Amino acid sequence: QLQLVESGGGLVPPGGSLSLSCKASGITFGIYLMGWYRQAPGKQRELVATITAGATANYADSVKGRFTISRDNPKNTVYLQMDSLKPEDTAAYYCNAKLPRSSFDAWGQGTLVNVSA
């Protein structure tokens, strides 16, 4: 059974760093497009970053140069390194797995990131 379990959220001051992890089980992880999305209170869920099976990364303009997505296929895990955090990065962060050339995708339960002094 497919499961995506995020971890690593928390409270961090502006300018600080945080690293999120998402461990997948029940899928052939290496063939999936993996991504991080976020949803702030009262706002729609938005793309943060994605990484292909071949490790090509794509970022939202708002996080370019500050966030880094990576994956470790043998560990079935995708990471999001977040540096120079801003209050506007405060949101629930969700891990996503998409199977290319299909309609299948799955979501984790989310992890909260709060950037505040």
C-alpha positions as CSV (number, residue, x, y, z in Angstrom):
1,Q,0.0,0.0,0.0
2,L,1.3,3.4,-1.0
3,Q,2.4,5.6,1.8
4,L,4.2,9.0,1.8
5,V,5.4,10.1,5.3
6,E,6.8,13.6,5.7
7,S,9.0,14.7,8.6
8,G,11.2,17.7,9.5
9,G,8.8,20.5,9.9
10,G,8.9,22.9,12.8
11,L,9.4,26.5,14.0
12,V,12.3,28.4,12.7
13,P,13.3,32.1,12.8
14,P,13.5,34.2,9.6
15,G,16.7,33.5,7.8
16,G,17.0,30.1,9.3
17,S,17.1,26.7,7.6
18,L,15.0,23.5,7.8
19,S,15.2,20.2,6.0
20,L,12.1,18.1,5.2
21,S,12.1,14.4,4.3
22,C,9.4,12.3,2.7
23,K,9.8,8.5,2.8
24,A,7.7,6.5,0.3
25,S,6.6,2.9,0.6
26,G,4.5,0.7,-1.6
27,I,5.7,2.1,-4.9
28,T,8.6,1.7,-7.3
29,F,10.0,5.0,-6.1
30,G,12.7,5.4,-8.7
31,I,10.2,5.9,-11.6
32,Y,8.0,8.5,-9.9
33,L,8.1,12.3,-10.3
34,M,8.4,13.5,-6.7
35,G,7.4,16.9,-5.5
36,W,6.9,19.2,-2.6
37,Y,3.8,21.5,-2.5
38,R,2.7,23.9,0.2
39,Q,-0.5,25.4,1.4
40,A,-0.7,28.5,3.6
41,P,-3.8,29.3,5.7
42,G,-6.5,30.7,3.5
43,K,-4.6,30.0,0.3
44,Q,-4.5,27.4,-2.4
45,R,-2.0,24.6,-2.5
46,E,1.0,25.6,-4.7
47,L,4.0,23.9,-6.2
48,V,7.3,24.3,-4.4
49,A,9.6,22.0,-6.3
50,T,9.6,18.8,-8.3
51,I,12.3,16.3,-9.2
52,T,12.2,13.8,-12.0
53,A,13.3,10.2,-11.9
54,G,16.5,11.4,-13.6
55,A,17.0,14.0,-10.8
56,T,16.1,17.1,-12.9
57,A,14.7,19.7,-10.5
58,N,12.1,22.4,-11.1
59,Y,11.4,25.2,-8.6
60,A,8.7,27.8,-8.1
61,D,10.1,31.3,-8.6
62,S,9.5,32.2,-5.0
63,V,11.9,29.6,-3.7
64,K,14.6,29.5,-6.4
65,G,18.1,29.9,-5.0
66,R,16.8,29.2,-1.4
67,F,15.4,25.7,-1.6
68,T,16.9,22.5,-2.9
69,I,15.1,19.3,-3.7
70,S,16.9,16.0,-3.9
71,R,16.1,12.3,-3.9
72,D,17.8,9.1,-2.7
73,N,16.2,6.3,-4.7
74,P,17.7,3.4,-2.6
75,K,16.2,5.0,0.5
76,N,12.9,5.8,-1.2
77,T,13.2,9.3,0.1
78,V,12.9,12.8,-1.3
79,Y,14.2,15.8,0.6
80,L,13.6,19.5,0.6
81,Q,16.4,21.7,2.0
82,M,15.1,25.1,2.8
83,D,17.5,28.0,3.5
84,S,17.0,31.7,4.0
85,L,13.5,31.1,5.2
86,K,11.0,33.9,5.1
87,P,7.7,34.4,7.0
88,E,5.9,33.9,3.8
89,D,7.3,30.4,3.6
90,T,5.0,29.5,6.5
91,A,2.7,26.7,5.4
92,A,1.8,23.0,5.5
93,Y,4.2,21.2,3.2
94,Y,3.1,18.2,1.3
95,C,5.0,15.5,-0.5
96,N,3.6,14.3,-3.8
97,A,4.3,11.3,-6.0
98,K,3.2,11.2,-9.6
99,L,3.5,8.3,-12.0
100,P,4.5,9.7,-15.4
101,R,2.1,9.2,-18.3
102,S,-0.7,8.3,-16.0
103,S,-3.3,10.0,-13.8
104,F,-2.0,8.4,-10.7
105,D,-0.7,10.6,-7.9
106,A,-0.6,10.4,-4.2
107,W,-0.1,12.8,-1.3
108,G,1.5,12.7,2.2
109,Q,-0.3,13.9,5.3
110,G,1.7,17.2,5.4
111,T,4.2,18.7,7.8
112,L,4.0,22.2,9.2
113,V,6.7,24.8,8.7
114,N,6.4,28.0,10.7
115,V,8.8,30.8,10.0
116,S,8.5,33.3,12.8
117,A,10.7,35.3,15.2
